[in-house]
Amino acid sequence: MTPGIVLSSLILVASAAALARADEAGDKFFQDKILPRLKQHCFECHAQDAEDVKGGLLLDTRAGLRAGGDSGEIIIPGEPEGSLLIQALRYAEDDRQMPPRGKLDQAIIDDFVKWVTDGAPDPRQE
């Protein structure tokens, strides 16, 4: 093997390892910061077992989160400013403010912004 091939191989292995660590970190961030907030503030109206699902939006599954609701997709991975979820959490529009009982603390909103910026990883299988 030539030194160039060896170096290229090492770079590929290091890159794959870095991506795997980033995926793990993103998954952990979702599990630790995002999912508990979804459960606490959103599932009452946006889950399969909700008495009356609002806006056709289900957040209790990965597929539901990705599909969005009656207003379309709510997350554009990597683009928090264009994501309806972030706009709703920021109370940017009068007719779309979530959760409706009161704006979340800025630190929680910042966690959602970071999550969307990082590609909105969601390790749930369903």
N, C-alpha and C positions, 0 to 999 in steps of 0.2 A: 504494500500500500504506500502511496506517495504521501508526503507530509501534508499536502493540500487536502487530500481525501480524509486523512485522519483528523485534521483540524475541522473540516466541514462536518464530519460525523460527530465530533465532540460538541460543536455548536448546536447541532440538531438535538442531541440528547439533553444538553443544558436547557435549550428552549422548551422542549417537551416537559421537562421537570418543572420549569418556572410556570408554564401554563397550568400544569396539574395543581401546583400550590395556589395559584390565583383562583382556579375553579373551587378548590377546597375552601379558601378564604371567603369567596363570594357565597358559597353554599352556607357556610357557618354564619356569615353576616345575615343572610335571609332567615335562618333558623333562630338566631339570637335576637335580632332587632326588628325584622319586618313581620314575620309570621305571628309573633305574639301580639303585635299592634293590630294586624288584620283581624285576629280572633277577638281582641278586646273591643275594637271600635267599628268593625265592618261586617262581621259574619251575621249579626242579628238581622240585617237586611239583605246581605249579599252572599248567601250560602244556600246550598241545596235544601237544607232542613229549615230554612227561614219560613215563617208563617206566610209572608208575602214578599217574594223576591222583588226588589226595587230595580227599575231600569234594565231588567233583563241581564243583570251583571252578577256573575258568580265568582267569588274570590276564594272559595274554599278548595279549589283544585287548580293545578297548573294550567290545564286546558281552558278553564273558565277565565282565569286571569289573562291569558294570552288572547282569548277570543274577544274580550271586551263585552259590551252590552249594547243596549239600544242606540247609544251615541257613537258606537264604533269602538275601535281599539282604545284602550285607556293608557297603554304604555308603549312608548317607542324606545326600545332599549338603546341606551347611549344618548338619548335626547330628552332630558327632563323638561326643558322649556316647551317642547311640543307635546308632552304627555298630559292627557286629560286628568290622570290621577293626580299629578303634581299641581296642576291648576286648581283642582277641586280642594286639595289639602291646603293650598295657600289662600283659599277663599278669593280667588282672582275674579270670579264672576258671581253676580248675585244669584243666579239661578242654578248654580252648580257648586255647592259648598258642602264638603264632606269632612268629618261626620257632621250631620245637620244640627246636633245638639251643642256644638261648640268647637271652635278651632283647636287643633292639637298644639301642644307645646312646640316651639320652633326647633328644638333639638330632635324631636320625632320627625318633623317634616324634613329636616336636614338629612336624617337617616334614609328616608324614602328617596330624596334627591340623589344621595350617594349611590343607593342601590340601583336606581334607574341609570345613572351615569355609568355605573360599572357593568351595564348590560342586563340588569334585572334578572340575575340568576335565581332559579327556583328549582331546587333539587327534588321537589315532590314528584312522584311517579304518576299520579293521577291528576 
